[in-house]
Amino acid sequence: MSWPVSQDYNEAVQDPGASFGDSDLRAAEAATNALGLPLPCSGNFADVYQLRQLATGASWAVKCFTRSIAGRQERYEEISRHLSRVHLPFTVDFVYLEEGIRVQGRWYPVVKMQWVEGLLLNQFVRDNLDKPALLDALITLWVRMARRLREAEVAHGDLQHGNVLLVPGSRTTSLALKLIDYDGMFVPPLAGRPAGEVGHPAYQHAQRRREETAGPEVDRVPLLVIASALRCLVTAGPSLWERYDTGDNLLFREADLRTPAESALFRELWHLPDPLAHVLVGRLALACQGPIAQAPLVTDLLQEELFSVLTPEQETQAAELLGGNGLAVSVQAPLAKAPADRVPIAAPAGRRFDFENTATIRFSRPRYSPKSVFIAWICVGFVAAALAVLLPSGWYMAPPAATIEVKKGPEPTNGETRHAPGPSHRTRPGTTGRRGTEPNATEREKSTERGPATDRLDP
């Protein structure tokens, strides 16, 4: 059957009550631009709309397909069942609706997914190029996410900047990572089936683009591409971004991954003065030359605070491919308990970062030793004792409160009414009584006995 085009969906979502089969979507409204027209995000074979319920504040992303894919419903059902079992903190709930939207009298499927409000990965990186410690913390988060995906036997299938979002975390000082768009996702029940899609070309191995490879290993290269780009930006900063950002990539382009030997970007990154960037770029360049299944796992290259160095053979191969030796890294690790082929990761100077779980960056306050805390409390005690001695003596030694003498004028005559003059807007410090009135002798005597009185502003 023929599928609706973008204009058909634009018209349908403007009347959600008549167009959607789902009760939530029927009671929602499509997000629109200044002209009142829907704002779709268009891809290769689908348009995504934001539908919001004004009464409840609930919001969904609704994916409307523009072409047919064999076995799409079964694929989404298997993905949903598997994700519900593994409980990954960075995935988003969704449901596949076979009778999702009615266009020109016919029903078409949609995917209804929880709307995620946040920054795309490339937007977040662009806005934080001057914060290398934050980008370095994001690498750690990225590796932990990769480990969770592999443990759950899940491959996303299209890891790229448009499908990775940084969203507000559980507190104002945290960020959470979310993955969206599961059209190309692999889970074990889908073994042997063709890929739903082959992913963004600026992140994928050339073999996958060429052979439409599917399976549990398809994320190896995209995970390494993003980790490499982040570390190189930690080292080289905004100038590197300005030279290679296209608005639709994270430094690398399809041509770079297809032929690293001809890539000016690869050659520049290979010579950056950072051991970790050197290893990641070298391994990525070599991975692009071999089969996808032989690409290294980013979780093997980066383990906690250590990273695996290039072997002499790998160093030679990468140098022949990219030109020159780049930055040589010693194979001997300075940590006593570290394997001989690993060295510690040198983190950039900056604030420390904690992780509340595998999907959240938490900005932590500096940690203090028990000794420093004990000394601080002693100092506070001395200050409090000094104040306890000095304040009472200052109180009793203060001069008596000043008063304002107000002279009365002559008595009004011929029906005139006069007001006694007083301060223009407030009493002077240390005075008592209301404006325009004179404290009597008893009040002055009591004031002198009490010491200085509190300044007061009357309305």
Protein Blocks (a to p, Z undefined) as FASTA:
>chain_A
ZZddfklmmmmmmmmmlmpmbfklmmpccdddfkopacddddfkbccdddddfknopacd
ddddfbdcehklmmmmmmmmmmmmnopakbccddddfblbccehiacddddddddddddf
klmmmmmmmmmklmmmmmmmmmmmmmmmmmnopafhpacfklcccdddfbfkbccdddeh
jklpccfklgoiacfbebjfklpcfklmmnopacjklmmmmmmmmmmmmmmmmmnommlm
mmmpgoiaghiafklmmmmmlpmklmmmmmpccfklmmmmmmmmmmmmmcfklpccfklm
pgcjaccdddfklmmmmmmmngpjbjaddfbdfbfkbcfkbccddddeddddddfblkbc
cdddddddfklmmmmmmmmmmmmmmmmmmmmmmmmmpccddddddddddddeehiacddd
ddfkbccehiacjehiacdfklmmmmmmnopcdddddZZ
